């Protein structure tokens, strides 16, 4: 025998000996494992027997024994799951018991069969009886082991055979502990925590190439495609469509309890999702009308079209959209303005303006006779307003609009039922973003109450301690220091507390707007309001400016919260504009997180009684003449010119619940209005709108910023307030009374007019929280956002906007996706610049549908945005009988 043959023989012998040792080791390891399991079972049975025999054992000991038994059972089940040598399943075949190991081989050792039979508490005789029964070949699967996988042809496979088959990998998220929890609810401490680990397999998410997701309750076919039927469509963003049976969809997407339930997923699945792009596939709803619209429906649609066309005739639109004026190519954070109060002298233009019948008309020069920017007159407006009111009062119009709104609500409910899990997983796939770090704008908050009550209390105490000798007010012919003011009130800094401050709204303010306004007086004293919450006082508003800067600092620290503060111009004198502008500029009140709106209190009757104004025309002159002067010649009011760069809108405020006469087309002109009665809401609205329309046209022609009309409306009062703002306003604050008019609500939906709603504020004044229509409006697709209104009177925390969101989420079970959608709406409604909006919600935010959404900035899944866009387009096509003008961009 040569050397090579001897070496080969030695290698063969070594391999044979090694294989023998490995086989023997595997056998004894398996035998030891099975003995341990049987020992666990004996211990459990023995303890249960002792528990039954023990008569005087305390209840606590019995419970401990039961808990130990369950723990041992779980350990045994867990051990069996992760042991590769344990049986995969047991089947009854031909009257005998067969069981398989991980290698797929049968083991007919009688001793081990008996042990396994005892452990599983299953007898061959019982199996034989069941096999001979009506169920035929019964497959018995021991507790804690994976279920039997079945091929299409009915044959069974072991786990190793399944693993070797080319299939789509399956991830099985855990069943959620809480099926209807809101975005702020915790799932810790659930009584079902131990059970959720055993409920795997209810939903299988199959990922193929990382770009599509489908749900399947039965065995996944080898080709990885879901079962199809003629039911609902699974469609991706690329237009590909897959179909599922209706029964499978209902089983796989049903959510017990609330439709907004958030499902907890397996950590492994979550880690994979974070590395994958957002899943674009979702279940679409296709609702096809059974028959063509009837003649009556066509008539109603034509009337609603007429209403939309009237709105387009009135509302101011920019000639060139902001995204066309400024092309954003750099997605990084816009650089802050290094000197926001820098004034650069500009030459006066030749424009000439004069007030005519309550509206300022602008001419090219003094000799021109034709106005440059004609606006519909008051007679035309009141005629159109009454036409709107007549249409929305027609019975069949109200019926059809009510049905369409109900259909919108049900569509959203079905969308959540079918896609809530997908939306949740899509949000998890977006890195970094969550509700707390998406941009959200407080679209309706009054500046004089922008701080909370604790903040105001600390500020008053600090001033009383640091500046007690500051002369702050002139009363009754004498000047008083801050210390003397508090001594006259018999108060010290130590006495002050939140309860004594008494600025928080309570049950006494409900339906009492007058008492609510008195809450602006700290400690019930108007002199303290003048000192701390006014800018036109003896100290020139220094205290209010300082506390405003502190609020700005809080907003900057939060980074993701912005605000639009509303500050008052009363119309008592024209110098109010210069006083306000000097207060802003001299105190350098500027923040990248803040813009300003001007609010006009509707208080003509008060000023008339005081003799400040003689006619309504005087009030309009005081409000609008300075604005036209500074637009034509910025050098006439340089500080006002700088301030107007930060102003984005114009508002009207006051108690809407006061009774008033509905105006007609024969109303007197403002110059003729010299009686003591306050004009109606729509009268105020038209003359504010008309002057703003001409002013914006003039400012746009000179390249200046514009002021959008965004009044308070619909908090209380008559429905014609909402009809007037439907024609004139870009957005409104409140809008609660839309719930009383289905036709107007449907028109607001079709026009996507922004509603800055404040449920907590309404709860203190006019409408209980549980009756607020916000969740209904949101479900139906109206353009709604949440706002704080009056943090000083309403809120308790340092972040009132987050407090507003959190209470809404808790009470109405809003999901994280819902909250992020509302926050996205608030940015759209706001008056911040195009550059900031591009950075906050995406560079293409102005495009409709998912093309304008960036989940990495908004945390809103594309499927939610696409659902809203598709439903809106369907309604427009229904209204226009299939020929709707669908713009590709949002209306600026």
Secondary structure, DSSP 4 states (H G I P E B T S, - for coil): --HHHHHHHHHHHHHHHHHHHHHHHHHHHHHHHHHHHHHHHHHHHHHHHHHHH-SS--HHHHHHHHHHHHHHHHHHHHHHHH-TTS-S-EEEETTEEEEB-TT--B---HHHHHHHHHHHT--HHHHHHHHHTTT-S-EE--TTSPPPEE-TTS-EE-HHHHHHS----EE-PPPPS-SS--TT---TT-TTHHHHTT-TTSSEEEEETTTEEEEESSPPPTT-PPP--SSSEEE-TTS-EEE--HHHHHHHH--SS-TT------HHHHHHHHHSPPP--EEE-----SSPPPHHHHHHHHHHHHHHHHHHHHS---SS-HHHHS-----SPPPPPTTTT-----PPP--EEEEETTEEEEESSTT--S-SS----HHHHHHHHHHHHHHHT-HHHHHHHHHHHHHHHHHHHHHHHHHHHHHHHHHHHSSS--GGGS-EEEEEEEGGG-S-HHHHHHHHHHHHHH-TT-EEEEETTEEEEHHHHHHHTT--TTT--HHHH--S--GGGTT-HHHHHHTTSGGG-HHHHHHHS-SSSTTTTHHHHHHHHHHHHHHHHHSSEEEEEEEE--SS-TTHHHHHHHHHHHTT---TTEEEEEEEE--HHHHHHHTS-SSHHHHHHHHHHHHHHHHH-GGGGHHHHHHGGGEEEEEEES-TTS--PPP-TTPPPTTT--SSSPPPHHHHHHHHHHHHHHHHHHHHHTT----EE--EESSSS-THHHHHHHHH-SEEEE-GGGGG-HHHHHHHHHHT-EEEE-HHHHHHHTS-GGG-SHHHHHHHT--EEE--B-HHHH--SS-HHHHHHHHHHHHHT--HHHHHHHHHHHHHHS---HHHHHHHH-TTTTBSGGGG--HHHH---HHHHHHHHHHHHHHHHHHTTT-----SB---
